[in-house]
Amino acid sequence: MKTVGIIAEYNPFHNGHAYQIAEAKKITGADYCVVIMSGNFMQRGIPAIMDKSLRIQSALMCGADLVLELPVHYATGSAEYFASGAIAMLDRLNVIDCLCFGSECGNIQALSMLSDSLVSESEEFKDLIKQNMKAGSSYPKARNNALIASSPRLAGYSDILQFPNNILGIEYLKALKKRGSHIEPYTISRKGSDYHDDSINDSYSSALAIRESIEMNQDISLIKEQLPEIVYKLLEENYLKTFPITIEDFSSLILYKLIKEQENGYSRYFDIDKAFSDRLESLIYSYTDYTSFCEKIKTRNITHSRVARNLLHILLDIYQSDVDAFCADDYVYYARIVGFRKEAAPLLSAIKEKTSIPLISKLADSDSYVTSENGRKMLKRDIESNHIYSLIVSHKYHHNLLNEYKRAIVIL
């Protein structure tokens, strides 16, 4: 039995994702595909456009065999944390043979070489980053400049570092190297539009373009060609009943939390230093809506994505001390099953036999499996964040609040 792992958000699931799953199985010769998927909040600091159950079902209908939920602490972290948490989960299952990820360059050798240079950052390298940031560069740009300055031989690869999926791929490779993992990495070239392309222009448009089309137009048929037919039918049935959900739907909740926490400051939250906290405090009463507030907070060296992630960390009570403790303790304490295909029963049996972390299939029984204080903290935050998302869905579309403890595993 051979198994390939994929790390994804599927926000939403589209033709490019279906292509990746099929190609991952093809190039690795895998019998099964395990997906580590973000829950209801994303790495760029936004909520998923639709509840995770629709995204899980989409993945299973299009070739995934098992879907596990990435804890929210990593799902809403920067690329390094996102990758490290997901890779740790795949590695600790002890059945994953390969990792397959999409990249703009499609060159595993080049990505691996860059990851080798970044895996252990020297003090000199860190100083170069600080110097670049003081000069006004964002962290990603500062790190790229520092890498080229410290390793001139990599100057020819500087273009690779300009693209988000390449950067994320490098973080996957770094995480594998740090763990000494036996998982073999593969990359495939992204098919169709660029990650940041916000226009619908072919059958492989970006997730961003698809989200914007869903949000801006009252006609879901405009994205029909971008989705596998079976996924389109699923979304068509649920459109304007449970989605779309946007970050503006959370705007009042975020402002409420900022006001409530103002007296204590915000520096205890994940990735927020005192300078960022002070900036939030000074601008809080200029808050009119989420989007314009992000624009006010960002600076030359604080990206919009970091602002968005930090606001999400405040809303969801994600603390720096907790993330530090989790990372120091091998990142993950469980793997929560959120979907699987019945034909994957041999895969589940193999994981149960070999995994070094418990599999959670029923939240009500989780205390029997997750016994550490850190593990219970992590799981509690996962549950609460999903309830916050469900609160918005129930309010917007007039449904009863979904109890995460009663959420059924998606089984096909």
One Martini backbone bead per residue (centre of mass of N, CA, C, O) as a GRO file, in nm:
protein
  412
    1MET     BB    1   0.094   0.038   0.025
    2LYS     BB    2   0.037   0.368  -0.110
    3THR     BB    3   0.087   0.715   0.013
    4VAL     BB    4  -0.048   1.040  -0.036
    5GLY     BB    5   0.006   1.380   0.042
    6ILE     BB    6  -0.211   1.668   0.108
    7ILE     BB    7  -0.218   2.028   0.126
    8ALA     BB    8  -0.520   2.220   0.212
    9GLU     BB    9  -0.825   2.432   0.152
   10TYR     BB   10  -1.049   2.455  -0.060
   11ASN     BB   11  -1.119   2.794  -0.150
   12PRO     BB   12  -1.238   2.636  -0.346
   13PHE     BB   13  -1.308   2.364  -0.515
   14HIS     BB   14  -1.129   2.279  -0.819
   15ASN     BB   15  -0.983   2.177  -1.106
   16GLY     BB   16  -0.690   2.195  -0.993
   17HIS     BB   17  -0.741   1.996  -0.759
   18ALA     BB   18  -0.824   1.749  -0.922
   19TYR     BB   19  -0.560   1.735  -1.079
   20GLN     BB   20  -0.369   1.696  -0.837
   21ILE     BB   21  -0.477   1.428  -0.731
   22ALA     BB   22  -0.439   1.265  -0.990
   23GLU     BB   23  -0.134   1.330  -1.028
   24ALA     BB   24  -0.029   1.229  -0.756
   25LYS     BB   25  -0.104   0.932  -0.803
   26LYS     BB   26   0.048   0.895  -1.069
   27ILE     BB   27   0.354   0.987  -0.991
   28THR     BB   28   0.357   0.788  -0.720
   29GLY     BB   29   0.162   0.530  -0.713
   30ALA     BB   30  -0.085   0.569  -0.542
   31ASP     BB   31  -0.364   0.438  -0.362
   32TYR     BB   32  -0.366   0.691  -0.165
   33CYS     BB   33  -0.530   0.999  -0.034
   34VAL     BB   34  -0.418   1.243   0.197
   35VAL     BB   35  -0.587   1.518   0.354
   36ILE     BB   36  -0.487   1.833   0.474
   37MET     BB   37  -0.739   2.047   0.611
   38SER     BB   38  -0.875   2.324   0.653
   39GLY     BB   39  -1.120   2.455   0.799
   40ASN     BB   40  -1.284   2.775   0.850
   41PHE     BB   41  -0.980   2.888   0.835
   42MET     BB   42  -0.726   3.082   0.685
   43GLN     BB   43  -0.395   3.174   0.601
   44ARG     BB   44  -0.499   3.482   0.507
   45GLY     BB   45  -0.727   3.570   0.727
   46ILE     BB   46  -0.986   3.398   0.642
   47PRO     BB   47  -1.272   3.275   0.567
   48ALA     BB   48  -1.447   3.048   0.444
   49ILE     BB   49  -1.680   3.052   0.190
   50MET     BB   50  -1.730   2.758   0.306
   51ASP     BB   51  -1.804   2.503   0.461
   52LYS     BB   52  -1.618   2.221   0.521
   53SER     BB   53  -1.819   2.000   0.424
   54LEU     BB   54  -1.818   2.082   0.122
   55ARG     BB   55  -1.507   2.050   0.082
   56ILE     BB   56  -1.485   1.757   0.162
   57GLN     BB   57  -1.682   1.636  -0.042
   58SER     BB   58  -1.535   1.733  -0.292
   59ALA     BB   59  -1.271   1.575  -0.247
   60LEU     BB   60  -1.398   1.287  -0.237
   61MET     BB   61  -1.531   1.303  -0.528
   62CYS     BB   62  -1.206   1.374  -0.645
   63GLY     BB   63  -0.995   1.136  -0.485
   64ALA     BB   64  -1.010   1.143  -0.200
   65ASP     BB   65  -0.987   0.927   0.102
   66LEU     BB   66  -0.876   1.134   0.329
   67VAL     BB   67  -0.980   1.374   0.587
   68LEU     BB   68  -0.798   1.616   0.772
   69GLU     BB   69  -0.775   1.849   1.031
   70LEU     BB   70  -0.632   2.150   1.068
   71PRO     BB   71  -0.530   2.325   1.301
   72VAL     BB   72  -0.595   2.659   1.360
   73HIS     BB   73  -0.308   2.754   1.438
   74TYR     BB   74  -0.199   2.672   1.141
   75ALA     BB   75  -0.419   2.769   0.938
   76THR     BB   76  -0.353   3.089   1.056
   77GLY     BB   77  -0.066   3.089   0.967
   78SER     BB   78   0.208   3.109   0.844
   79ALA     BB   79   0.378   2.922   0.627
   80GLU     BB   80   0.555   2.785   0.842
   81TYR     BB   81   0.324   2.685   1.030
   82PHE     BB   82   0.143   2.548   0.828
   83ALA     BB   83   0.357   2.340   0.736
   84SER     BB   84   0.452   2.219   1.010
   85GLY     BB   85   0.177   2.108   1.106
   86ALA     BB   86   0.108   1.930   0.858
   87ILE     BB   87   0.367   1.759   0.846
   88ALA     BB   88   0.345   1.640   1.129
   89MET     BB   89   0.087   1.483   1.076
   90LEU     BB   90   0.180   1.309   0.843
   91ASP     BB   91   0.429   1.183   0.986
   92ARG     BB   92   0.263   1.062   1.246
   93LEU     BB   93   0.102   0.840   1.088
   94ASN     BB   94   0.312   0.631   0.939
   95VAL     BB   95   0.195   0.610   0.601
   96ILE     BB   96   0.349   0.827   0.448
   97ASP     BB   97   0.538   0.848   0.143
   98CYS     BB   98   0.414   1.119   0.013
   99LEU     BB   99   0.446   1.451  -0.128
  100CYS     BB  100   0.210   1.681  -0.287
  101PHE     BB  101   0.270   1.992  -0.468
  102GLY     BB  102   0.217   2.303  -0.575
  103SER     BB  103   0.382   2.505  -0.836
  104GLU     BB  104   0.518   2.737  -1.045
  105CYS     BB  105   0.793   2.578  -1.129
  106GLY     BB  106   0.814   2.249  -1.099
  107ASN     BB  107   1.102   2.235  -0.916
  108ILE     BB  108   1.240   2.036  -0.681
  109GLN     BB  109   1.543   2.109  -0.685
  110ALA     BB  110   1.521   2.414  -0.642
  111LEU     BB  111   1.352   2.406  -0.382
  112SER     BB  112   1.554   2.236  -0.220
  113MET     BB  113   1.792   2.431  -0.229
  114LEU     BB  114   1.647   2.665  -0.086
  115SER     BB  115   1.575   2.507   0.173
  116ASP     BB  116   1.867   2.451   0.262
  117SER     BB  117   1.930   2.764   0.308
  118LEU     BB  118   1.672   2.799   0.528
  119VAL     BB  119   1.669   2.582   0.763
  120SER     BB  120   1.934   2.746   0.883
  121GLU     BB  121   1.943   3.040   1.052
  122SER     BB  122   2.159   3.268   1.089
  123GLU     BB  123   2.253   3.554   1.242
  124GLU     BB  124   2.333   3.697   0.984
  125PHE     BB  125   2.065   3.647   0.838
  126LYS     BB  126   1.881   3.787   1.047
  127ASP     BB  127   2.017   4.066   1.019
  128LEU     BB  128   1.946   4.109   0.721
  129ILE     BB  129   1.644   4.113   0.764
  130LYS     BB  130   1.633   4.355   0.957
  131GLN     BB  131   1.760   4.560   0.764
  132ASN     BB  132   1.539   4.537   0.544
  133MET     BB  133   1.299   4.618   0.727
  134LYS     BB  134   1.412   4.900   0.805
  135ALA     BB  135   1.401   4.980   0.487
  136GLY     BB  136   1.080   4.862   0.419
  137SER     BB  137   1.050   4.564   0.412
  138SER     BB  138   0.904   4.292   0.396
  139TYR     BB  139   0.956   3.988   0.508
  140PRO     BB  140   0.969   3.830   0.240
  141LYS     BB  141   1.163   4.034   0.102
  142ALA     BB  142   1.388   4.030   0.316
  143ARG     BB  143   1.453   3.728   0.290
  144ASN     BB  144   1.530   3.727  -0.006
  145ASN     BB  145   1.763   3.931   0.014
  146ALA     BB  146   1.927   3.769   0.226
  147LEU     BB  147   1.971   3.514   0.060
  148ILE     BB  148   2.128   3.644  -0.176
  149ALA     BB  149   2.350   3.783  -0.004
  150SER     BB  150   2.451   3.502   0.134
  151SER     BB  151   2.377   3.351  -0.168
  152PRO     BB  152   2.470   3.429  -0.479
  153ARG     BB  153   2.401   3.153  -0.629
  154LEU     BB  154   2.074   3.226  -0.593
  155ALA     BB  155   2.001   3.465  -0.784
  156GLY     BB  156   1.872   3.288  -1.023
  157TYR     BB  157   1.617   3.217  -0.804
  158SER     BB  158   1.446   3.473  -0.726
  159ASP     BB  159   1.176   3.423  -0.877
  160ILE     BB  160   1.072   3.189  -0.703
  161LEU     BB  161   1.030   3.392  -0.442
  162GLN     BB  162   0.759   3.545  -0.577
  163PHE     BB  163   0.583   3.281  -0.514
  164PRO     BB  164   0.356   3.133  -0.305
  165ASN     BB  165   0.387   2.822  -0.375
  166ASN     BB  166   0.689   2.812  -0.356
  167ILE     BB  167   0.712   2.904  -0.062
  168LEU     BB  168   0.542   2.674   0.057
  169GLY     BB  169   0.715   2.444  -0.052
  170ILE     BB  170   0.969   2.521   0.107
  171GLU     BB  171   0.833   2.475   0.384
  172TYR     BB  172   0.785   2.176   0.350
  173LEU     BB  173   1.085   2.099   0.311
  174LYS     BB  174   1.184   2.209   0.579
  175ALA     BB  175   1.006   2.031   0.760
  176LEU     BB  176   1.117   1.761   0.664
  177LYS     BB  177   1.414   1.812   0.739
  178LYS     BB  178   1.377   1.872   1.046
  179ARG     BB  179   1.245   1.573   1.091
  180GLY     BB  180   1.364   1.345   0.911
  181SER     BB  181   1.184   1.255   0.687
  182HIS     BB  182   1.068   0.996   0.460
  183ILE     BB  183   0.914   1.181   0.293
  184GLU     BB  184   0.846   1.223  -0.049
  185PRO     BB  185   0.885   1.486  -0.268
  186TYR     BB  186   0.647   1.656  -0.483
  187THR     BB  187   0.594   1.845  -0.790
  188ILE     BB  188   0.351   2.056  -0.953
  189SER     BB  189   0.230   2.243  -1.185
  190ARG     BB  190   0.042   2.492  -1.215
  191LYS     BB  191  -0.283   2.524  -1.343
  192GLY     BB  192  -0.312   2.814  -1.499
  193SER     BB  193  -0.366   3.050  -1.298
  194ASP     BB  194  -0.267   3.267  -1.091
  195TYR     BB  195  -0.304   3.308  -0.759
  196HIS     BB  196  -0.368   3.640  -0.799
  197ASP     BB  197  -0.579   3.594  -1.006
  198ASP     BB  198  -0.910   3.773  -1.049
  199SER     BB  199  -0.985   3.618  -1.319
  200ILE     BB  200  -1.211   3.483  -1.544
  201ASN     BB  201  -1.051   3.274  -1.822
  202ASP     BB  202  -1.079   2.963  -1.747
  203SER     BB  203  -1.077   2.627  -1.624
  204TYR     BB  204  -0.810   2.752  -1.434
  205SER     BB  205  -0.883   2.927  -1.209
  206SER     BB  206  -0.856   3.084  -0.931
  207ALA     BB  207  -0.973   3.094  -0.614
  208LEU     BB  208  -0.997   3.400  -0.605
  209ALA     BB  209  -1.174   3.437  -0.857
  210ILE     BB  210  -1.405   3.257  -0.759
  211ARG     BB  211  -1.475   3.408  -0.501
  212GLU     BB  212  -1.534   3.686  -0.631
  213SER     BB  213  -1.763   3.586  -0.808
  214ILE     BB  214  -1.947   3.488  -0.580
  215GLU     BB  215  -1.958   3.765  -0.420
  216MET     BB  216  -2.042   3.969  -0.673
  217ASN     BB  217  -2.238   3.749  -0.787
  218GLN     BB  218  -2.583   3.631  -0.855
  219ASP     BB  219  -2.414   3.387  -1.029
  220ILE     BB  220  -2.289   3.066  -1.028
  221SER     BB  221  -2.259   2.997  -1.338
  222LEU     BB  222  -1.983   3.155  -1.386
  223ILE     BB  223  -1.818   2.886  -1.243
  224LYS     BB  224  -1.876   2.611  -1.381
  225GLU     BB  225  -1.596   2.566  -1.548
  226GLN     BB  226  -1.412   2.554  -1.267
  227LEU     BB  227  -1.571   2.289  -1.200
  228PRO     BB  228  -1.660   2.008  -1.120
  229GLU     BB  229  -1.965   1.892  -1.181
  230ILE     BB  230  -2.022   1.765  -0.896
  231VAL     BB  231  -1.950   2.027  -0.743
  232TYR     BB  232  -2.144   2.225  -0.868
  233LYS     BB  233  -2.403   2.081  -0.773
  234LEU     BB  234  -2.347   2.113  -0.473
  235LEU     BB  235  -2.329   2.427  -0.470
  236GLU     BB  236  -2.602   2.489  -0.600
  237GLU     BB  237  -2.771   2.368  -0.357
  238ASN     BB  238  -2.618   2.589  -0.137
  239TYR     BB  239  -2.670   2.850  -0.257
  240LEU     BB  240  -2.786   3.089  -0.035
  241LYS     BB  241  -2.790   2.884   0.235
  242THR     BB  242  -2.454   2.869   0.337
  243PHE     BB  243  -2.354   3.049   0.091
  244PRO     BB  244  -2.160   3.306   0.129
  245ILE     BB  245  -1.857   3.378   0.313
  246THR     BB  246  -1.719   3.665   0.475
  247ILE     BB  247  -1.526   3.885   0.648
  248GLU     BB  248  -1.758   4.101   0.685
  249ASP     BB  249  -1.935   3.910   0.867
  250PHE     BB  250  -1.703   3.966   1.112
  251SER     BB  251  -1.668   4.270   1.179
  252SER     BB  252  -1.819   4.310   1.455
  253LEU     BB  253  -1.669   4.094   1.613
  254ILE     BB  254  -1.388   4.218   1.588
  255LEU     BB  255  -1.451   4.490   1.719
  256TYR     BB  256  -1.548   4.380   1.987
  257LYS     BB  257  -1.275   4.244   2.061
  258LEU     BB  258  -1.099   4.496   2.053
  259ILE     BB  259  -1.249   4.649   2.275
  260LYS     BB  260  -1.237   4.431   2.503
  261GLU     BB  261  -0.896   4.419   2.478
  262GLN     BB  262  -0.765   4.704   2.501
  263GLU     BB  263  -0.663   4.723   2.800
  264ASN     BB  264  -0.448   4.469   2.747
  265GLY     BB  265  -0.395   4.430   2.477
  266TYR     BB  266  -0.233   4.216   2.195
  267SER     BB  267   0.058   4.066   2.255
  268ARG     BB  268  -0.050   3.764   2.330
  269TYR     BB  269  -0.090   3.721   2.046
  270PHE     BB  270  -0.028   3.577   1.762
  271ASP     BB  271   0.221   3.771   1.603
  272ILE     BB  272   0.211   4.006   1.833
  273ASP     BB  273   0.348   4.297   1.892
  274LYS     BB  274   0.368   4.598   2.040
  275ALA     BB  275   0.355   4.772   1.785
  276PHE     BB  276   0.097   4.645   1.675
  277SER     BB  277  -0.078   4.693   1.921
  278ASP     BB  278  -0.054   5.003   1.923
  279ARG     BB  279  -0.177   5.043   1.644
  280LEU     BB  280  -0.452   4.934   1.706
  281GLU     BB  281  -0.525   5.126   1.940
  282SER     BB  282  -0.495   5.398   1.768
  283LEU     BB  283  -0.730   5.284   1.538
  284ILE     BB  284  -1.002   5.163   1.647
  285TYR     BB  285  -1.197   5.437   1.609
  286SER     BB  286  -1.170   5.398   1.275
  287TYR     BB  287  -1.371   5.174   1.258
  288THR     BB  288  -1.599   5.061   0.990
  289ASP     BB  289  -1.439   4.827   0.842
  290TYR     BB  290  -1.240   4.574   0.768
  291THR     BB  291  -1.098   4.656   0.503
  292SER     BB  292  -1.013   4.950   0.584
  293PHE     BB  293  -0.857   4.870   0.839
  294CYS     BB  294  -0.633   4.710   0.706
  295GLU     BB  295  -0.526   4.950   0.540
  296LYS     BB  296  -0.442   5.116   0.796
  297ILE     BB  297  -0.245   4.904   0.933
  298LYS     BB  298  -0.074   4.877   0.711
  299THR     BB  299   0.261   4.859   0.584
  300ARG     BB  300   0.557   4.823   0.435
  301ASN     BB  301   0.624   4.570   0.666
  302ILE     BB  302   0.301   4.511   0.677
  303THR     BB  303   0.098   4.297   0.566
  304HIS     BB  304  -0.217   4.218   0.494
  305SER     BB  305  -0.200   3.920   0.585
  306ARG     BB  306  -0.097   3.978   0.871
  307VAL     BB  307  -0.329   4.145   0.965
  308ALA     BB  308  -0.549   3.931   0.920
  309ARG     BB  309  -0.433   3.714   1.104
  310ASN     BB  310  -0.426   3.882   1.368
  311LEU     BB  311  -0.730   3.934   1.386
  312LEU     BB  312  -0.798   3.633   1.402
  313HIS     BB  313  -0.640   3.570   1.663
  314ILE     BB  314  -0.817   3.748   1.838
  315LEU     BB  315  -1.096   3.627   1.781
  316LEU     BB  316  -0.981   3.308   1.847
  317ASP     BB  317  -0.772   3.288   2.079
  318ILE     BB  318  -0.460   3.305   1.972
  319TYR     BB  319  -0.169   3.223   2.138
  320GLN     BB  320   0.166   3.240   2.166
  321SER     BB  321   0.214   3.039   2.401
  322ASP     BB  322   0.072   2.800   2.268
  323VAL     BB  323   0.234   2.776   2.007
  324ASP     BB  324   0.508   2.737   2.142
  325ALA     BB  325   0.429   2.476   2.293
  326PHE     BB  326   0.352   2.305   2.047
  327CYS     BB  327   0.622   2.324   1.888
  328ALA     BB  328   0.794   2.198   2.133
  329ASP     BB  329   0.569   1.932   2.107
  330ASP     BB  330   0.530   1.834   1.798
  331TYR     BB  331   0.246   2.014   1.734
  332VAL     BB  332   0.069   1.737   1.762
  333TYR     BB  333  -0.223   1.531   1.923
  334TYR     BB  334  -0.398   1.484   1.658
  335ALA     BB  335  -0.643   1.327   1.425
  336ARG     BB  336  -0.913   1.456   1.252
  337ILE     BB  337  -1.186   1.310   1.123
  338VAL     BB  338  -1.396   1.443   0.835
  339GLY     BB  339  -1.326   1.226   0.595
  340PHE     BB  340  -1.434   0.934   0.388
  341ARG     BB  341  -1.388   0.642   0.215
  342LYS     BB  342  -1.487   0.322   0.225
  343GLU     BB  343  -1.238   0.214   0.050
  344ALA     BB  344  -1.033   0.320   0.299
  345ALA     BB  345  -1.014   0.103   0.526
  346PRO     BB  346  -0.713   0.007   0.507
  347LEU     BB  347  -0.595   0.283   0.579
  348LEU     BB  348  -0.721   0.314   0.862
  349SER     BB  349  -0.595   0.059   0.978
  350ALA     BB  350  -0.298   0.145   0.941
  351ILE     BB  351  -0.308   0.399   1.113
  352LYS     BB  352  -0.405   0.273   1.383
  353GLU     BB  353  -0.142   0.093   1.401
  354LYS     BB  354   0.098   0.339   1.348
  355THR     BB  355   0.030   0.576   1.497
  356SER     BB  356   0.139   0.854   1.730
  357ILE     BB  357  -0.159   0.954   1.702
  358PRO     BB  358  -0.474   1.013   1.755
  359LEU     BB  359  -0.786   0.925   1.636
  360ILE     BB  360  -1.065   1.132   1.554
  361SER     BB  361  -1.428   1.063   1.520
  362LYS     BB  362  -1.535   1.152   1.821
  363LEU     BB  363  -1.565   1.418   2.023
  364ALA     BB  364  -1.697   1.294   2.282
  365ASP     BB  365  -1.421   1.094   2.304
  366SER     BB  366  -1.152   1.273   2.320
  367ASP     BB  367  -1.058   1.247   2.625
  368SER     BB  368  -0.947   0.951   2.582
  369TYR     BB  369  -0.708   1.059   2.376
  370VAL     BB  370  -0.680   1.357   2.486
  371THR     BB  371  -0.464   1.419   2.775
  372SER     BB  372  -0.331   1.675   2.732
  373GLU     BB  373  -0.327   2.008   2.779
  374ASN     BB  374  -0.244   2.095   2.495
  375GLY     BB  375  -0.443   1.920   2.335
  376ARG     BB  376  -0.702   2.047   2.462
  377LYS     BB  377  -0.649   2.333   2.372
  378MET     BB  378  -0.646   2.282   2.070
  379LEU     BB  379  -0.930   2.154   2.045
  380LYS     BB  380  -1.096   2.381   2.169
  381ARG     BB  381  -1.024   2.589   1.947
  382ASP     BB  382  -1.142   2.436   1.713
  383ILE     BB  383  -1.434   2.430   1.815
  384GLU     BB  384  -1.477   2.736   1.859
  385SER     BB  385  -1.417   2.831   1.569
  386ASN     BB  386  -1.651   2.670   1.441
  387HIS     BB  387  -1.874   2.814   1.602
  388ILE     BB  388  -1.824   3.097   1.496
  389TYR     BB  389  -1.884   3.029   1.204
  390SER     BB  390  -2.171   2.910   1.251
  391LEU     BB  391  -2.293   3.171   1.356
  392ILE     BB  392  -2.280   3.322   1.085
  393VAL     BB  393  -2.445   3.125   0.919
  394SER     BB  394  -2.705   3.131   1.093
  395HIS     BB  395  -2.754   3.438   1.066
  396LYS     BB  396  -2.750   3.473   0.750
  397TYR     BB  397  -2.942   3.184   0.690
  398HIS     BB  398  -3.138   3.088   0.917
  399HIS     BB  399  -3.005   2.883   1.122
  400ASN     BB  400  -2.908   2.659   1.317
  401LEU     BB  401  -2.671   2.592   1.528
  402LEU     BB  402  -2.381   2.419   1.486
  403ASN     BB  403  -2.274   2.135   1.646
  404GLU     BB  404  -1.964   2.002   1.654
  405TYR     BB  405  -2.038   1.736   1.816
  406LYS     BB  406  -2.268   1.668   1.570
  407ARG     BB  407  -2.084   1.641   1.344
  408ALA     BB  408  -2.055   1.472   1.061
  409ILE     BB  409  -1.898   1.253   0.891
  410VAL     BB  410  -1.778   1.230   0.573
  411ILE     BB  411  -1.933   0.970   0.372
  412LEU     BB  412  -1.869   0.769   0.054
   0.00000   0.00000   0.00000
